[in-house]
Structure formats: C-alpha cells, structure tokens
Amino acid sequence: MEIAPLSNMFVAEVSGINIAEPIEAATIDEIWSAIDRYAGLVFRDQQLSDAQLRDFADRFGPRS
C-alpha cells in the first residue's frame, strides 16, 4: 500500500490496496495514521458492494 499526498498535502491518494478484501490490522493502523495526517483519503478504482463498503467503514468506527 502506498499513500501519496495530493495538492498541498490536504488530501492523499491510497493505492496498492483492494478495500473489498479483508485487510490486516497493521494496514488498518497505516490507514488510521493517514486519516490523522490528511483531511481526506482517496481510494481510486474500488469496486465494492454495499456490504463490503460497510465492512470497510466499520473498521474505522470509534477507537478504543
């Protein structure tokens, strides 16, 4: 997975990951770090069902 800033480091593009598939905890931690650094993340060319999108988003609910 790669995270590259887009325009003035406000937003970053995340590539090299298929978010429709299960994601390892270490990768989730990397995405959390990017969420903390950037105002928005772009995941291009992803093909997700509603259930897959929900499952991905559920990984970023309240942190304990």
MDAnalysis code that builds the backbone (N, CA, C; Angstrom):
import MDAnalysis as mda
import numpy as np

u = mda.Universe.empty(192, n_residues=64, atom_resindex=np.repeat(np.arange(64), 3), trajectory=True)
u.add_TopologyAttr("name", ["N", "CA", "C"] * 64)
u.add_TopologyAttr("resid", np.arange(1, 65))
u.add_TopologyAttr("resname", ["MET", "GLU", "ILE", "ALA", "PRO", "LEU", "SER", "ASN", "MET", "PHE", "VAL", "ALA", "GLU", "VAL", "SER", "GLY", "ILE", "ASN", "ILE", "ALA", "GLU", "PRO", "ILE", "GLU", "ALA", "ALA", "THR", "ILE", "ASP", "GLU", "ILE", "TRP", "SER", "ALA", "ILE", "ASP", "ARG", "TYR", "ALA", "GLY", "LEU", "VAL", "PHE", "ARG", "ASP", "GLN", "GLN", "LEU", "SER", "ASP", "ALA", "GLN", "LEU", "ARG", "ASP", "PHE", "ALA", "ASP", "ARG", "PHE", "GLY", "PRO", "ARG", "SER"])
u.atoms.positions = np.array([
    [0.845, -1.167, 0.000],
    [0.000, 0.000, 0.000],
    [0.892, 1.231, 0.000],
    [0.489, 2.224, -0.786],
    [1.189, 3.496, -0.834],
    [0.215, 4.628, -0.549],
    [0.700, 5.646, 0.146],
    [-0.105, 6.829, 0.445],
    [0.660, 8.029, -0.087],
    [0.067, 8.727, -1.063],
    [0.728, 9.861, -1.710],
    [-0.122, 11.116, -1.561],
    [0.475, 12.194, -1.065],
    [-0.275, 13.440, -0.913],
    [-0.717, 13.995, -2.266],
    [-1.892, 14.591, -2.270],
    [-2.423, 15.283, -3.439],
    [-2.626, 16.746, -3.064],
    [-2.272, 17.626, -3.921],
    [-2.462, 19.070, -3.787],
    [-2.344, 19.613, -2.364],
    [-1.208, 20.152, -2.081],
    [-0.932, 20.846, -0.821],
    [-1.063, 19.971, 0.423],
    [-0.893, 18.671, 0.295],
    [-0.894, 17.767, 1.444],
    [-2.205, 17.765, 2.231],
    [-3.265, 18.261, 1.637],
    [-4.575, 18.292, 2.288],
    [-5.276, 16.947, 2.147],
    [-5.075, 16.306, 1.015],
    [-5.716, 15.031, 0.691],
    [-4.624, 14.082, 0.196],
    [-4.806, 12.794, 0.437],
    [-3.848, 11.797, -0.048],
    [-4.572, 10.700, -0.804],
    [-3.861, 10.136, -1.770],
    [-4.373, 9.001, -2.522],
    [-3.753, 7.727, -1.972],
    [-4.599, 6.744, -1.715],
    [-4.152, 5.443, -1.226],
    [-4.235, 4.472, -2.396],
    [-3.124, 3.824, -2.705],
    [-3.104, 2.875, -3.819],
    [-2.454, 1.568, -3.370],
    [-2.601, 0.563, -4.229],
    [-1.985, -0.728, -3.926],
    [-2.746, -1.537, -2.900],
    [-4.037, -1.247, -2.771],
    [-4.868, -1.977, -1.806],
    [-6.253, -2.182, -2.413],
    [-6.813, -3.343, -2.166],
    [-8.186, -3.633, -2.574],
    [-9.031, -3.645, -1.302],
    [-9.799, -2.586, -1.097],
    [-10.554, -2.483, 0.152],
    [-11.810, -3.351, 0.164],
    [-12.063, -4.063, -0.927],
    [-13.164, -5.024, -0.946],
    [-12.774, -6.320, -0.247],
    [-11.478, -6.532, -0.066],
    [-10.958, -7.742, 0.574],
    [-10.692, -7.474, 2.055],
    [-10.624, -8.530, 2.866],
    [-10.240, -8.339, 4.272],
    [-8.861, -7.679, 4.361],
    [-8.702, -6.809, 5.345],
    [-7.461, -6.045, 5.493],
    [-6.839, -6.365, 6.851],
    [-5.529, -6.567, 6.852],
    [-4.810, -6.893, 8.082],
    [-4.802, -5.700, 9.040],
    [-4.682, -5.994, 10.311],
    [-4.695, -4.956, 11.349],
    [-3.586, -3.928, 11.145],
    [-2.406, -4.357, 10.725],
    [-1.295, -3.418, 10.506],
    [-1.624, -2.422, 9.404],
    [-2.322, -2.877, 8.372],
    [-2.718, -1.986, 7.280],
    [-3.775, -1.006, 7.760],
    [-4.695, -1.469, 8.590],
    [-5.696, -0.571, 9.179],
    [-4.993, 0.510, 9.993],
    [-3.958, 0.135, 10.737],
    [-3.192, 1.118, 11.512],
    [-2.545, 2.160, 10.598],
    [-2.028, 1.729, 9.444],
    [-1.437, 2.673, 8.488],
    [-2.494, 3.629, 7.948],
    [-3.679, 3.106, 7.668],
    [-4.762, 3.958, 7.174],
    [-5.176, 4.941, 8.261],
    [-5.255, 4.494, 9.519],
    [-5.562, 5.401, 10.640],
    [-4.541, 6.529, 10.706],
    [-3.279, 6.215, 10.532],
    [-2.239, 7.245, 10.555],
    [-2.464, 8.262, 9.443],
    [-2.849, 7.782, 8.273],
    [-3.141, 8.695, 7.156],
    [-4.381, 9.537, 7.452],
    [-5.373, 8.953, 8.088],
    [-6.579, 9.700, 8.472],
    [-6.199, 10.823, 9.443],
    [-5.275, 10.529, 10.354],
    [-4.828, 11.540, 11.312],
    [-4.036, 12.659, 10.640],
    [-3.363, 12.342, 9.540],
    [-2.500, 13.318, 8.872],
    [-3.221, 14.146, 7.817],
    [-4.152, 13.540, 7.091],
    [-4.811, 14.192, 5.955],
    [-6.291, 14.407, 6.241],
    [-6.849, 15.440, 5.610],
    [-8.276, 15.732, 5.784],
    [-9.149, 14.744, 5.018],
    [-8.596, 14.120, 3.997],
    [-9.364, 13.153, 3.217],
    [-8.448, 12.169, 2.534],
    [-8.945, 10.973, 2.307],
    [-8.204, 9.944, 1.588],
    [-9.004, 9.531, 0.360],
    [-8.308, 9.304, -0.746],
    [-8.928, 8.877, -1.992],
    [-8.482, 7.441, -2.273],
    [-9.451, 6.562, -2.442],
    [-9.209, 5.173, -2.830],
    [-9.799, 5.020, -4.225],
    [-8.970, 5.108, -5.254],
    [-9.469, 5.069, -6.644],
    [-9.740, 3.641, -7.112],
    [-10.684, 3.568, -8.065],
    [-10.965, 2.328, -8.799],
    [-11.306, 1.147, -7.908],
    [-12.063, 1.386, -6.876],
    [-12.513, 0.308, -5.989],
    [-13.914, -0.127, -6.423],
    [-14.160, -1.415, -6.417],
    [-15.463, -1.977, -6.772],
    [-15.992, -2.696, -5.539],
    [-16.894, -2.028, -4.806],
    [-17.406, -2.595, -3.557],
    [-18.919, -2.708, -3.588],
    [-19.408, -3.777, -3.013],
    [-20.838, -3.891, -2.774],
    [-21.167, -3.034, -1.547],
    [-22.432, -2.822, -1.286],
    [-22.820, -2.082, -0.087],
    [-22.275, -2.755, 1.172],
    [-22.336, -4.084, 1.211],
    [-21.854, -4.824, 2.380],
    [-20.339, -4.670, 2.540],
    [-19.594, -4.715, 1.439],
    [-18.145, -4.556, 1.513],
    [-17.766, -3.149, 1.987],
    [-18.473, -2.149, 1.501],
    [-18.223, -0.781, 1.941],
    [-18.510, -0.633, 3.432],
    [-19.611, -1.207, 3.872],
    [-19.965, -1.165, 5.298],
    [-18.899, -1.862, 6.144],
    [-18.440, -3.031, 5.690],
    [-17.411, -3.762, 6.426],
    [-16.112, -2.953, 6.517],
    [-15.728, -2.307, 5.424],
    [-14.524, -1.476, 5.435],
    [-14.704, -0.295, 6.388],
    [-15.814, 0.397, 6.275],
    [-16.069, 1.572, 7.116],
    [-16.161, 1.194, 8.595],
    [-16.682, 0.005, 8.890],
    [-16.792, -0.447, 10.288],
    [-15.425, -0.531, 10.968],
    [-14.361, -0.718, 10.189],
    [-13.008, -0.790, 10.758],
    [-12.551, 0.559, 11.285],
    [-13.294, 1.613, 10.951],
    [-12.891, 2.965, 11.327],
    [-13.923, 3.643, 12.206],
    [-14.669, 2.822, 12.946],
    [-15.607, 3.353, 13.929],
    [-14.851, 3.899, 15.123],
    [-15.501, 4.069, 16.237],
    [-14.841, 4.617, 17.424],
    [-13.597, 3.806, 17.797],
    [-12.516, 4.513, 18.075],
    [-11.277, 3.849, 18.505],
    [-11.313, 3.658, 20.007],
    [-10.832, 2.519, 20.441],
    [-10.789, 2.269, 21.888],
    [-9.421, 2.525, 22.452],
])
